[in-house]
Amino acid sequence: MTVWHRKSKRKPTGGLRKEHSKKKRRERGREFIPTRIKERKIKIKRGRGGNKKIILLSDMYANVCVGNETKRAKILSVVENKANPNLARQNIITKGCIIETELGKARVTSRPGQHGIINAVLIEEKK
């Protein structure tokens, strides 16, 4: 299934807007590919202009920023996801979700499905 990123067919007043052109390939999006907690697995896709986009399908480690230094920590589980509570139950990692690591709780700052890496900032240290 293709996701189309186009303007709405309705005007702000509620009236129908006329289509001035047909659909273009560049307006297509792609389906959401969830990032899970397993062995590292990536997929490389072609982006616009021939660029490469790394899609992270699964990973067990995150780069956690603790003060001024960054440490590699093992991900234990997804604690909370404000975007969708069901994603937290399924242990799916997205930007903004809170993950439980060996160092403590951390908030994900990168977009794993777009950047191909999990970067996080420590918010609560483990006691």
PETA-V943076 format. One record per helix or strand of 2 or more residues. SS is the DSSP state (h for helix, s for strand). FROM is the first residue (numbers start at 1). TO is the last residue. If there is no record, write none. Layout:
BEGIN
{{SS & FROM & TO} {SS & FROM & TO}}
END
This chain:
BEGIN
{{h & 25 & 27} {s & 35 & 36} {s & 41 & 46} {h & 48 & 50} {s & 52 & 58} {s & 61 & 66} {s & 69 & 80} {h & 85 & 89} {s & 98 & 101} {s & 104 & 108} {h & 112 & 115} {s & 119 & 125}}
END
